[in-house]
């Protein structure tokens, strides 16, 4: 089944006693144990607080922030190499409040003379895009005077992000001013919008917020790009619940707007505690969005809630992407991770669900999804055991849609069975580079020069494999292939 790794609150810094080697070894060892009975993750979500940050007034804070991001992206990059074959398009990253450089933020503000305080001070401080800030420690009003400096408070984060995704094919280029970035996972069956909940978050304003209109603009962009995923997800950093004396959690109305615009599942961190919440909205007859929180991977022990260890999530989606299972992993003896079995996670897992995708008539799309799910699981297990399955033929007859996980599993079943004829007949034109390579291999095995030429001319083969198939095409020609 499609499975993703959800990390949050990495808090990388030189002061952390857990270096990247220790964390990487612990994570991979636990994932190996998990994979004995389930799938290995095929995607990675990191929901903010990549670094710990630098204290106010620290010397050379620019260099220190840069070094912390080098450590953070080293860990993320090595996980990508180990789990995702180095495919960085399957990694989703968003910023958190610790990713903001407070030293840069401080340099952008100036005090307001008391006799110039606005009449409606509270209203001015609460404006979503306002520039006023209040310091309770000093009992003093400030305003953002240098907007360019203020925007640079996330400069180190964006430099790390832009370097990490350089040359990576994404639905839209990375843009530090858009307020969101888009990712496609599981052969484009799942689209993830990575939102920045750090809008106007700084050393004096701790509120979480998205830029005005950003959720709507994201929805309109999805329409413009004609992305039609089976599952639409959102990622941000801040939690959506908190105690009354705190102000650093995301406005719940922002998340209900996501639900109303078709987002089905959300991922966040910040609260240092793994959890899941069902959020219902009465739009078009009612819809439900599932919100998943990951605990802190590496916050300091004094920052963790009482009785809570360091944690991360594994989310195992069903084949049709209509439900999932959340597995919480927590750090125990020897800095190792294992399943958390406490509270509502006494079984080490909890089910997740959300409203199904609607068809053109506004009704839940139902196309024998249960049987599709059963067949996909059967073939997946057979491929794992390296044996053929009669379920392959039945799933082939159902013709799973392009870009869906059942279609991906069907292809693996046909490849295992060496059913080259079925691959050629049902996977061309292809819906992905993997399918194009499978069809090229089928054409080669069937001595079909014309079919192989069609794939080569399409430009769908990855460069690393195109030259190999050109050589094999010449071999077919010398053997008298048709």
C-alpha positions in Angstrom: 0.0 0.0 0.0 1.2 3.6 -0.5 3.1 4.6 2.6 4.7 7.8 3.7 7.1 8.9 6.4 6.0 12.0 8.4 8.7 13.8 10.4 8.4 17.1 12.2 10.5 19.3 14.5 13.9 18.1 13.6 15.5 21.0 15.6 19.0 20.3 14.2 21.8 22.2 15.9 25.3 21.5 17.1 24.0 21.5 20.6 21.8 18.5 20.0 23.2 15.3 21.5 21.7 13.2 18.7 23.8 13.6 15.6 22.6 12.8 12.1 24.3 9.4 12.0 22.6 8.3 15.2 19.2 9.6 14.0 19.5 8.0 10.5 20.6 4.7 11.9 17.8 4.6 14.4 15.1 5.6 11.8 16.3 3.1 9.2 16.6 0.3 11.7 13.0 0.9 12.9 11.7 1.2 9.3 13.4 -2.1 8.6 11.5 -3.7 11.5 8.2 -2.1 10.3 8.8 -3.3 6.8 8.9 -6.9 7.9 5.1 -6.8 7.9 4.2 -3.7 5.9 5.5 -1.5 3.1 8.6 0.8 3.2 7.8 4.5 2.9 7.7 5.9 -0.6 7.4 9.5 0.3 8.6 11.9 3.0 6.8 14.8 4.7 8.8 17.2 7.0 6.3 19.6 8.7 8.6 22.4 9.9 11.2 23.4 12.5 14.1 21.9 10.6 16.5 23.7 12.9 16.7 24.9 16.5 17.6 28.5 15.6 20.1 30.9 17.1 19.8 32.9 20.3 19.2 36.7 20.1 22.5 38.6 20.0 24.6 35.6 19.0 27.7 36.5 17.1 27.9 35.2 13.5 24.3 34.1 13.6 24.1 34.1 9.8 26.8 31.4 9.6 25.3 29.4 12.5 21.9 29.3 10.9 23.4 28.2 7.6 25.3 25.4 9.4 22.2 24.2 11.1 20.4 24.0 7.7 23.3 22.1 6.2 22.8 19.5 9.0 19.0 19.4 8.5 19.2 18.9 4.8 22.0 16.4 5.1 19.6 14.3 7.2 16.7 14.8 4.8 18.8 14.1 1.8 20.3 10.9 3.2 16.8 9.7 4.1 15.8 10.4 0.5 18.7 8.4 -0.8 18.0 5.4 1.5 14.2 5.3 1.1 13.2 7.1 -2.0 16.0 6.2 -4.5 17.2 9.8 -4.3 14.0 11.2 -5.8 13.6 14.6 -4.1 10.3 15.2 -5.8 8.8 12.8 -3.2 10.0 15.0 -0.3 7.7 17.7 1.0 9.2 20.4 3.3 7.6 23.4 5.0 9.0 26.0 7.5 8.2 26.3 11.2 8.6 29.0 13.8 12.1 27.8 14.7 13.2 28.3 11.1 12.8 32.0 11.5 15.9 34.0 12.3 15.0 36.2 15.2 18.2 38.2 14.9 17.1 39.2 11.4 13.6 39.9 12.6 14.8 42.2 15.3 16.9 44.2 12.8 13.7 45.0 10.8 11.7 46.7 13.5 11.8 50.1 15.3 10.0 51.4 18.4 7.0 53.6 18.0 6.9 56.8 20.0 4.2 56.4 22.7 2.3 59.5 21.7 2.0 58.0 18.2 0.3 54.8 19.4 -2.8 54.1 17.3 -6.2 54.7 19.0 -7.3 51.1 18.4 -4.1 49.4 19.3 -5.5 45.9 19.8 -7.1 46.0 16.4 -3.8 47.2 14.8 -1.9 44.4 16.5 -4.4 41.7 15.4 -4.4 42.6 11.7 -3.5 39.6 9.6 -1.0 41.5 7.4 -0.3 44.3 10.0 3.1 45.7 10.7 2.7 46.6 14.4 4.2 44.4 17.1 4.0 44.5 20.9 6.7 43.5 23.3 5.3 42.4 26.6 8.7 42.2 28.2 9.3 45.9 27.4 5.7 47.1 27.5 6.5 48.8 24.2 5.1 49.1 20.7 7.2 48.3 17.6 6.6 48.4 13.9 8.2 46.7 11.0 10.2 49.5 9.4 12.4 47.5 7.0 10.2 45.2 5.0 13.0 43.8 2.9 15.0 42.8 6.1 11.8 41.4 7.6 11.3 39.1 4.6 14.9 37.8 5.0 14.1 36.3 8.4 13.6 33.0 6.5 16.5 33.5 4.1 18.6 30.6 5.4 15.6 28.3 5.2 14.9 29.3 1.6 18.5 29.0 0.5 18.5 25.4 1.9 15.1 24.6 0.2 16.1 26.1 -3.2 19.4 24.2 -3.1 17.7 20.9 -2.1 15.1 21.1 -5.0 17.5 22.5 -7.7 16.8 20.6 -10.9 13.8 18.7 -9.4 10.7 18.4 -11.6 7.7 19.7 -9.6 4.2 20.9 -10.7 5.4 24.4 -10.1 8.9 25.8 -9.5 9.8 26.5 -5.8 8.7 30.0 -5.0 9.5 31.6 -1.7 6.8 34.3 -2.1 3.9 32.3 -3.3 2.8 31.0 0.1 2.6 27.4 -1.0 4.4 24.8 -3.2 3.0 21.7 -4.8 4.1 18.1 -4.9 2.8 14.9 -6.5 3.3 11.6 -4.7 2.5 7.9 -5.5 2.6 8.3 -9.3 0.6 11.6 -9.1 -2.3 9.9 -7.3 -1.8 12.2 -4.3 -1.2 16.0 -4.6 0.3 17.8 -1.6 0.1 21.6 -1.0 2.9 22.7 1.3 1.7 25.9 3.1 3.7 28.3 5.1 2.0 28.9 8.5 4.9 31.3 9.4 3.3 34.4 7.7 4.1 37.4 9.9 5.5 35.1 12.6 8.6 36.6 14.2 10.3 37.4 17.6 7.3 39.5 18.8 4.4 37.9 17.0 4.0 34.2 17.7 0.7 33.6 15.9 0.5 31.0 13.2 -1.1 32.2 10.0 -1.1 31.7 6.2 -0.9 34.7 3.9 -4.3 36.3 3.0 -6.0 34.3 0.3 -3.3 31.7 -0.1 -5.6 28.7 0.3 -7.9 30.0 -2.4 -5.1 30.8 -4.7 -3.7 27.3 -4.3 -7.2 25.9 -5.1 -7.4 28.0 -8.3 -3.9 27.0 -9.3 -4.8 23.3 -8.9 -7.7 23.9 -11.3 -5.5 25.8 -13.7 -2.9 22.9 -13.8 -5.8 20.4 -14.2 -4.4 18.3 -11.4 -7.0 15.6 -10.6 -5.6 13.5 -7.7 -7.3 10.7 -5.9 -6.2 12.4 -2.7 -5.6 16.1 -2.0 -3.4 16.8 1.1 -2.1 19.9 2.8 1.0 20.3 5.0 1.8 23.2 7.4 3.7 23.5 10.7 1.6 24.8 13.5 -1.0 22.9 15.6 -4.7 23.7 15.4 -5.5 23.3 19.1 -3.9 24.8 22.1 -4.5 26.2 25.6 -6.2 29.5 26.1 -3.0 31.3 27.2 -1.2 30.4 24.0 -1.4 32.2 20.7 0.9 30.1 18.5 -1.6 27.7 16.8 -3.2 28.0 13.4 -6.7 29.5 13.1 -9.1 26.6 12.8 -11.1 28.6 10.2 -8.1 28.4 7.9 -8.2 24.6 8.0 -12.0 24.5 7.5 -11.4 26.6 4.4 -9.1 23.8 3.2 -11.7 21.2 3.9 -14.3 23.2 2.1 -12.1 23.5 -1.0 -11.6 19.7 -1.2 -8.5 19.0 0.9 -9.0 15.6 2.5 -6.0 15.2 4.9 -3.6 17.6 6.6 -0.2 17.1 8.2 1.4 19.3 10.8 3.8 19.3 13.8 4.7 22.0 16.4 2.8 20.5 19.4 5.5 17.8 19.9 2.7 15.2 20.2 1.4 12.7 17.7 -2.3 12.8 17.2 -5.2 12.8 14.6 -8.4 14.8 14.4 -11.4 14.6 12.2 -12.6 18.1 11.1 -16.1 18.3 9.6 -17.5 21.2 7.6 -21.0 21.6 6.2 -20.2 22.3 2.6 -22.0 20.5 -0.3 -23.8 18.2 2.1 -20.9 18.0 4.6 -17.3 16.8 4.3 -14.6 15.6 6.6 -10.9 16.3 6.6 -8.5 14.3 8.7 -5.7 16.2 10.4 -2.6 14.3 11.5 0.1 15.6 13.9 3.6 14.2 14.2 5.5 14.4 17.5 8.9 16.0 17.7 11.8 14.0 16.1 14.4 15.8 18.0 13.2 18.6 20.3 15.1 18.9 23.6 13.8 16.9 26.5 12.7 20.1 28.3 10.5 21.1 25.2 8.6 17.7 25.1 5.2 17.4 26.8 5.4 15.5 30.1 5.6 11.8 29.5 6.1 12.1 25.7 9.2 10.8 24.0 10.6 11.8 20.6 8.4 10.5 17.9 7.7 10.2 14.2 4.8 8.9 12.1 4.3 6.3 9.4 1.0 6.7 7.4 -0.1 3.6 5.5 -2.7 4.5 2.9 -5.2 2.1 1.4 -4.8 1.3 -2.3 -7.6 3.6 -3.4 -6.5 6.4 -1.1 -9.8 6.7 0.7 -8.5 5.8 4.2 -5.3 5.1 6.0 -3.7 3.8 9.2 -1.5 6.0 11.4 1.4 4.3 13.1 3.2 6.2 15.9 6.9 5.4 16.5 8.6 6.7 19.6 12.1 6.7 21.0 12.9 4.2 23.7 16.0 2.5 25.1 19.3 3.0 23.3 18.0 5.9 21.2 15.9 3.4 19.2 12.4 3.7 17.9 9.5 1.3 18.2 5.7 1.3 18.1 4.0 3.5 20.7 1.4 1.5 22.6 -0.2 4.0 25.0 -3.5 5.9 25.2 -5.6 5.7 22.1 -2.6 4.1 20.3 -2.6 1.1 22.6 -2.5 -1.1 19.4 0.3 0.9 18.0 -2.0 2.4 15.3 -5.3 4.2 14.7 -7.5 4.4 11.6 -7.8 7.6 9.5 -10.6 8.5 7.3 -11.9 11.5 5.2 -14.6 12.3 2.8 -14.3 10.6 -0.5 -13.6 12.4 -3.7 -16.9 13.4 -5.4 -17.8 12.7 -9.0 -19.3 15.2 -11.5 -22.7 14.7 -10.0 -21.5 15.6 -6.5 -21.8 12.1 -5.2 -19.0 9.9 -3.8 -17.1 8.3 -6.6 -17.6 4.5 -6.4 -16.2 2.2 -9.0 -15.9 -1.2 -7.2 -13.3 0.4 -5.0 -13.5 -2.3 -2.4 -12.7 -5.0 -4.9 -10.1 -2.9 -6.5 -8.5 -2.5 -3.0 -8.6 -6.3 -2.4 -7.0 -7.2 -5.7 -4.3 -4.6 -5.3 -3.4 -5.9 -1.8 -3.4 -9.5 -3.1 -1.0 -8.7 -6.0 1.2 -6.6 -3.8 1.6 -9.5 -1.3 2.3 -11.9 -4.2 5.0 -9.6 -5.6 6.5 -9.3 -2.2 6.8 -13.1 -2.1 7.9 -13.2 -5.8 5.1 -15.4 -6.9 2.4 -14.8 -9.6 -1.2 -14.2 -8.6 -4.5 -14.9 -10.4 -5.7 -11.5 -9.1 -3.5 -9.9 -11.7 -5.8 -10.9 -14.5 -8.9 -9.7 -12.6 -7.3 -6.3 -11.8 -6.3 -6.0 -15.4 -9.9 -6.4 -16.5 -10.9 -3.6 -14.1 -8.5 -1.2 -16.0 -7.3 0.9 -13.0 -7.0 4.6 -14.0 -3.7 6.1 -15.0 -1.8 7.6 -12.2 -3.4 5.4 -9.5 -1.6 3.1 -7.1 -3.6 0.0 -8.3 -2.3 0.6 -11.8 1.3 0.7 -10.4 0.8 -2.5 -8.5 -0.8 -4.2 -11.6 2.3 -3.3 -13.7 4.6 -4.9 -11.1 2.4 -8.1 -11.1 2.6 -8.3 -14.9 6.3 -7.7 -14.9 6.8 -10.5 -12.4 4.7 -12.8 -14.6 6.7 -11.6 -17.7 3.3 -10.9 -19.4 4.9 -8.6 -22.0 1.9 -8.7 -24.3 -0.4 -7.4 -21.6 2.1 -4.7 -20.7 2.4 -3.5 -24.3 -1.4 -3.6 -24.9 -2.4 -1.9 -21.7 0.4 0.6 -20.7 1.0 2.4 -23.9 0.6 5.3 -24.3 2.2 5.4 -20.9 1.3 7.5 -17.9 4.7 7.7 -16.2 8.4 7.0 -16.9 8.2 3.7 -15.1 5.4 2.6 -17.5 7.4 3.8 -20.5 10.4 1.7 -19.4 8.1 -1.3 -18.8 6.7 -0.9 -22.4 10.2 -0.6 -23.8 11.2 -3.8 -22.1 8.1 -5.5 -23.4 8.8 -4.4 -26.9 12.4 -5.7 -26.6 11.2 -9.1 -25.3 8.6 -9.3 -28.1 11.2 -8.4 -30.8 9.0 -5.4 -31.6 11.3 -2.8 -33.1 8.4 -0.5 -34.1 7.1 -0.5 -30.5 10.5 0.2 -29.1 11.0 3.0 -31.6 7.7 4.6 -30.5 8.8 4.6 -26.8 12.3 6.0 -27.7 10.8 8.8 -29.9 8.3 9.7 -27.2 11.0 11.1 -25.0 9.4 9.5 -21.9 12.3 7.3 -21.0 14.7 8.7 -18.3 18.0 9.7 -19.8 19.8 7.0 -17.8 17.8 4.3 -19.6 17.3 5.8 -23.0 20.9 5.0 -24.2 20.6 1.4 -23.0 17.4 0.8 -25.0 18.9 2.4 -28.1 21.7 -0.2 -27.9 19.1 -3.0 -27.4 17.2 -1.7 -30.4 20.3 -2.2 -32.5 20.6 -5.7 -31.2 17.0 -6.4 -32.3 17.7 -5.0 -35.7 20.7 -7.3 -36.1 18.6 -10.3 -35.0 16.0 -9.4 -37.6 13.3 -8.1 -35.3 10.1 -6.8 -36.9 
